[in-house]
Amino acid sequence: MSEISILAIDLAKNSFQVCAVRGDGTIVSNRAVSRPRLYELLAKQEGCIVAMEACATSHHWGRVAVSYDTTFV
């Protein structure tokens, strides 16, 4: 997944929309993932920007992203 420079995540309760974007703006994927799959995705993702809206759970997911060596925005 090293070609991905930005992960844009729309947070929800049980499923999350994740859009992976290359540095040139090309969308690599845009799909819904489950909560366990989001943990796996962040763990496997090499360093990149993780962007999400500000909400109650964004703090939790920001800590998860940072713990896996990504940049939280």
Backbone as JSON, one array per atom type, in Angstrom:
{
  "sequence": "MSEISILAIDLAKNSFQVCAVRGDGTIVSNRAVSRPRLYELLAKQEGCIVAMEACATSHHWGRVAVSYDTTFV",
  "N": [[0.81, -1.2, 0.0], [2.1, 1.19, -0.33], [1.83, 3.19, -2.25], [-0.2, 4.84, -1.51], [-1.03, 8.01, -0.31], [-2.84, 9.47, 1.14], [-5.4, 8.65, 3.39], [-8.72, 8.95, 3.52], [-11.23, 9.02, 5.82], [-14.54, 8.31, 6.58], [-16.18, 8.45, 9.43], [-18.21, 6.21, 11.35], [-20.58, 4.24, 13.21], [-20.48, 1.34, 12.99], [-19.59, 0.68, 10.42], [-17.25, 1.98, 8.06], [-16.43, 4.43, 5.69], [-13.81, 4.36, 3.5], [-11.47, 6.11, 1.7], [-8.81, 5.79, -0.38], [-6.05, 7.6, -1.53], [-3.71, 8.52, -4.02], [-0.6, 10.38, -4.25], [-0.84, 12.07, -6.46], [-3.5, 12.6, -6.58], [-5.14, 10.65, -7.61], [-7.68, 8.3, -7.14], [-7.33, 5.37, -5.37], [-8.83, 3.4, -4.06], [-12.2, 3.19, -2.86], [-14.18, 2.39, -0.45], [-16.48, 0.68, 1.77], [-15.72, -0.36, 5.05], [-15.52, -2.65, 7.81], [-15.41, -2.23, 11.42], [-13.38, -3.97, 12.67], [-11.87, -4.46, 10.34], [-10.97, -1.89, 9.7], [-9.12, -1.4, 11.74], [-7.2, -3.35, 10.97], [-6.52, -2.38, 8.43], [-5.33, 0.13, 9.03], [-3.17, -0.79, 10.52], [-1.64, -2.15, 8.62], [-1.06, -0.22, 6.75], [1.43, 1.8, 5.32], [3.31, 4.72, 6.34], [1.28, 7.56, 6.06], [-1.02, 10.26, 5.39], [-3.83, 10.51, 7.44], [-7.05, 11.41, 7.16], [-9.96, 12.7, 8.67], [-13.3, 13.54, 9.76], [-14.02, 15.82, 12.46], [-15.21, 14.44, 15.35], [-16.8, 12.7, 18.07], [-15.59, 10.13, 18.14], [-13.32, 10.49, 16.64], [-11.0, 11.14, 18.01], [-10.24, 8.74, 19.23], [-9.75, 7.13, 16.91], [-7.75, 8.65, 15.77], [-5.66, 8.31, 17.64], [-5.26, 5.57, 17.25], [-4.39, 5.56, 14.57], [-2.0, 7.07, 14.78], [-0.55, 5.4, 16.44], [0.15, 3.44, 14.7], [2.06, 4.6, 13.13], [1.21, 6.6, 11.25], [0.2, 9.75, 9.86], [-1.96, 11.85, 11.47], [-4.7, 13.83, 10.58]],
  "CA": [[0.0, 0.0, 0.0], [2.99, 2.34, -0.24], [1.45, 4.22, -3.19], [-1.25, 5.67, -0.91], [-0.5, 9.12, 0.49], [-3.91, 9.96, 2.01], [-6.58, 7.84, 3.68], [-9.83, 9.77, 4.0], [-12.13, 8.09, 6.5], [-15.81, 8.81, 7.08], [-16.42, 7.65, 10.63], [-19.56, 5.82, 11.7], [-20.59, 3.36, 14.37], [-20.06, -0.03, 12.7], [-18.9, 0.59, 9.13], [-16.53, 3.2, 7.77], [-16.09, 4.62, 4.28], [-12.38, 4.68, 3.42], [-11.02, 6.47, 0.36], [-7.35, 5.82, -0.46], [-5.68, 8.5, -2.62], [-2.28, 8.66, -4.32], [-0.09, 11.74, -4.17], [-1.29, 12.87, -7.6], [-4.94, 12.79, -6.48], [-5.84, 9.5, -8.15], [-8.31, 7.45, -6.13], [-6.93, 3.97, -5.46], [-10.02, 2.65, -3.68], [-13.21, 3.9, -2.07], [-15.05, 1.29, -0.05], [-16.91, 0.58, 3.16], [-15.04, -1.41, 5.8], [-16.01, -2.86, 9.17], [-14.53, -1.77, 12.48], [-12.15, -4.79, 12.74], [-11.1, -4.29, 9.12], [-10.3, -0.59, 9.77], [-7.91, -1.62, 12.55], [-6.24, -4.06, 10.13], [-6.09, -1.47, 7.36], [-4.4, 1.11, 9.6], [-1.96, -1.49, 10.95], [-0.86, -2.55, 7.45], [-0.76, 0.95, 5.93], [2.68, 2.5, 5.57], [3.09, 6.11, 6.73], [0.5, 8.41, 5.17], [-1.94, 11.17, 6.08], [-5.16, 9.97, 7.69], [-7.95, 12.55, 7.34], [-11.33, 12.36, 9.06], [-14.0, 14.67, 10.36], [-13.94, 15.93, 13.91], [-16.39, 13.95, 16.05], [-16.44, 12.08, 19.34], [-14.71, 8.98, 17.98], [-12.12, 10.81, 15.86], [-9.85, 11.11, 18.91], [-9.84, 7.34, 19.34], [-9.16, 6.67, 15.65], [-6.49, 9.38, 15.61], [-4.66, 7.6, 18.44], [-4.98, 4.3, 16.58], [-3.58, 5.86, 13.37], [-0.67, 7.49, 15.22], [0.15, 4.24, 17.0], [0.64, 2.65, 13.56], [3.01, 5.42, 12.39], [0.64, 7.41, 10.19], [0.0, 11.14, 10.28], [-3.39, 12.11, 11.68], [-5.12, 15.2, 10.27]],
  "C": [[0.85, 1.27, 0.0], [2.62, 3.46, -1.2], [0.42, 5.19, -2.62], [-0.61, 6.76, -0.06], [-1.55, 9.68, 1.43], [-4.98, 8.89, 2.16], [-7.63, 8.78, 4.24], [-10.88, 8.83, 4.57], [-13.38, 8.82, 6.98], [-16.21, 7.9, 8.23], [-17.9, 7.37, 10.84], [-19.48, 4.85, 12.87], [-20.01, 1.98, 14.05], [-19.36, -0.21, 11.35], [-18.34, 1.97, 8.79], [-16.25, 3.27, 6.28], [-14.64, 5.09, 4.22], [-12.02, 4.93, 1.96], [-9.5, 6.6, 0.4], [-6.95, 6.6, -1.71], [-4.17, 8.54, -2.78], [-1.88, 10.13, -4.21], [-0.55, 12.64, -5.29], [-2.8, 13.09, -7.61], [-5.77, 11.66, -7.05], [-6.41, 8.65, -7.02], [-7.93, 5.99, -6.38], [-8.11, 3.07, -5.12], [-10.93, 3.54, -2.85], [-14.25, 2.87, -1.7], [-15.43, 1.39, 1.42], [-16.16, -0.57, 3.81], [-15.64, -1.49, 7.2], [-15.0, -2.31, 10.18], [-13.26, -2.62, 12.6], [-11.26, -4.61, 11.51], [-10.38, -2.93, 9.1], [-9.04, -0.67, 10.63], [-6.82, -2.3, 11.72], [-5.66, -3.15, 9.05], [-5.07, -0.46, 7.87], [-3.09, 0.44, 10.03], [-1.05, -1.82, 9.76], [-0.39, -1.36, 6.62], [0.59, 1.56, 6.31], [2.35, 3.97, 5.85], [2.36, 6.92, 5.67], [-0.33, 9.36, 6.03], [-3.28, 10.45, 6.24], [-6.05, 11.16, 8.02], [-9.34, 12.06, 7.68], [-11.98, 13.57, 9.69], [-13.84, 14.67, 11.87], [-15.27, 15.46, 14.51], [-15.9, 13.23, 17.31], [-15.45, 10.93, 19.18], [-13.43, 9.29, 17.19], [-10.87, 10.81, 16.74], [-9.32, 9.68, 19.06], [-9.13, 6.89, 18.07], [-7.87, 7.41, 15.34], [-5.38, 8.72, 16.4], [-4.28, 6.27, 17.81], [-4.06, 4.55, 15.38], [-2.15, 6.24, 13.76], [0.12, 6.31, 15.77], [0.73, 3.34, 15.9], [1.53, 3.48, 12.64], [2.43, 6.06, 11.15], [0.47, 8.81, 10.72], [-1.48, 11.42, 10.34], [-3.67, 13.57, 11.39], [-6.55, 15.38, 10.68]]
}
